[in-house]
Amino acid sequence: PMISDMFLSLQNMRPIPHSIMPWKLKLKNTTDLFPGFVCAFNITELAANGKPVFNDPELAIAKIARMYGQFIIHKWYPFKFGMHQVGSNRTKSIYMNEILSIRTGLQKLRLKGPVHLISNV
């Protein structure tokens, strides 16, 4: 299967991504580039269906990734964890990065952690 076929599969998946962008992963200490895609979803639209926000896209992307020989999925999402001050309407948020292995033998690659503080006004 070709990378262009994977792009077409992502375009036709449900839920429909807000945008699909090409992406390449470069591992440390190597010159090899691994092609893939970034799919962006509108969280408000996903939340409207009443299910946990990322269930449908995550399952659909994992299925496509398996079909095209991919090993991991990177998932970025905002996470709100409190208020700046008592009585303030400003929230404290961070972006989380979660690495999901989609191959049984690679489950030790799973990782979840904060990557960027978001300053909300």
C-alpha positions as CSV (number, residue, x, y, z in Angstrom):
1,P,0.0,0.0,0.0
2,M,1.2,3.5,-0.9
3,I,1.2,6.6,1.3
4,S,-1.2,8.3,-1.2
5,D,-3.7,5.4,-0.6
6,M,-3.5,6.0,3.2
7,F,-4.2,9.7,2.5
8,L,-7.4,8.7,0.6
9,S,-8.5,6.4,3.4
10,L,-8.1,9.2,5.9
11,Q,-10.1,11.5,3.7
12,N,-12.9,9.0,3.6
13,M,-12.9,8.0,7.3
14,R,-15.7,8.7,9.8
15,P,-15.7,11.0,11.6
16,I,-14.3,13.3,8.9
17,P,-11.1,15.1,10.0
18,H,-11.1,18.9,10.0
19,S,-7.8,18.8,8.1
20,I,-5.2,16.3,7.1
21,M,-1.5,17.3,6.8
22,P,1.5,15.3,5.7
23,W,4.0,14.6,8.4
24,K,7.4,12.9,8.6
25,L,9.0,11.3,11.7
26,K,12.8,11.4,12.0
27,L,14.3,9.2,14.7
28,K,17.2,10.3,16.8
29,N,20.6,9.3,15.4
30,T,19.3,8.3,12.0
31,T,18.6,10.0,8.7
32,D,15.6,7.9,8.0
33,L,12.3,9.7,7.5
34,F,9.0,7.9,8.2
35,P,6.0,9.4,6.3
36,G,2.6,9.8,7.9
37,F,-0.2,12.3,8.4
38,V,-1.6,14.6,11.0
39,C,-5.4,14.6,11.3
40,A,-7.0,17.5,13.1
41,F,-10.5,17.2,14.5
42,N,-12.9,19.8,15.9
43,I,-13.3,18.8,19.6
44,T,-16.7,20.7,19.8
45,E,-18.1,18.6,17.0
46,L,-16.8,15.4,18.4
47,A,-18.2,16.1,21.8
48,A,-21.7,16.7,20.3
49,N,-22.2,13.0,19.6
50,G,-22.3,12.2,23.3
51,K,-19.4,9.7,23.3
52,P,-15.9,10.2,24.8
53,V,-14.4,12.8,22.5
54,F,-11.6,10.8,20.9
55,N,-13.1,7.3,20.7
56,D,-14.4,7.4,17.1
57,P,-11.4,9.1,15.5
58,E,-8.9,7.0,17.5
59,L,-10.5,3.7,16.4
60,A,-10.9,4.8,12.8
61,I,-7.2,6.0,12.6
62,A,-5.9,2.8,14.3
63,K,-7.8,0.7,11.7
64,I,-6.3,2.7,8.8
65,A,-2.8,2.7,10.4
66,R,-2.9,-1.1,10.7
67,M,-4.0,-1.4,7.0
68,Y,-0.9,0.6,5.9
69,G,1.7,-0.9,8.2
70,Q,2.1,2.0,10.6
71,F,3.3,1.2,14.2
72,I,2.2,4.1,16.4
73,I,-0.3,6.9,16.6
74,H,0.6,10.2,18.2
75,K,-2.3,11.9,19.8
76,W,-2.2,15.6,20.9
77,Y,-5.1,17.2,22.9
78,P,-5.7,20.0,25.3
79,F,-6.2,19.1,29.0
80,K,-7.7,21.6,31.5
81,F,-6.6,21.1,35.1
82,G,-7.6,24.1,37.1
83,M,-8.2,27.8,37.4
84,H,-5.5,30.5,37.5
85,Q,-6.9,32.0,40.7
86,V,-10.0,31.4,42.8
87,G,-12.9,33.2,41.3
88,S,-11.1,33.7,37.9
89,N,-12.6,32.5,34.7
90,R,-9.1,31.8,33.2
91,T,-8.2,28.1,33.1
92,K,-4.9,26.3,33.3
93,S,-4.4,24.0,30.4
94,I,-1.7,22.0,28.8
95,Y,-1.3,20.0,25.6
96,M,-0.9,16.3,26.2
97,N,0.9,14.0,23.8
98,E,0.0,10.3,23.9
99,I,1.8,7.7,21.9
100,L,-0.4,4.7,21.1
101,S,1.1,1.5,19.8
102,I,-1.2,-0.2,17.4
103,R,0.9,-3.4,17.3
104,T,0.6,-6.0,20.0
105,G,4.3,-6.5,20.4
106,L,5.0,-2.8,20.8
107,Q,2.8,-2.0,23.8
108,K,5.9,-0.9,25.8
109,L,6.1,2.2,23.4
110,R,2.9,3.6,25.0
111,L,3.6,7.0,26.6
112,K,1.5,9.9,27.8
113,G,2.8,13.3,29.1
114,P,2.4,17.1,29.0
115,V,4.2,18.9,26.1
116,H,3.2,22.6,26.3
117,L,1.5,24.9,28.7
118,I,-1.4,26.9,27.3
119,S,-2.1,30.4,28.6
120,N,-5.8,30.9,28.5
121,V,-7.2,34.4,28.8
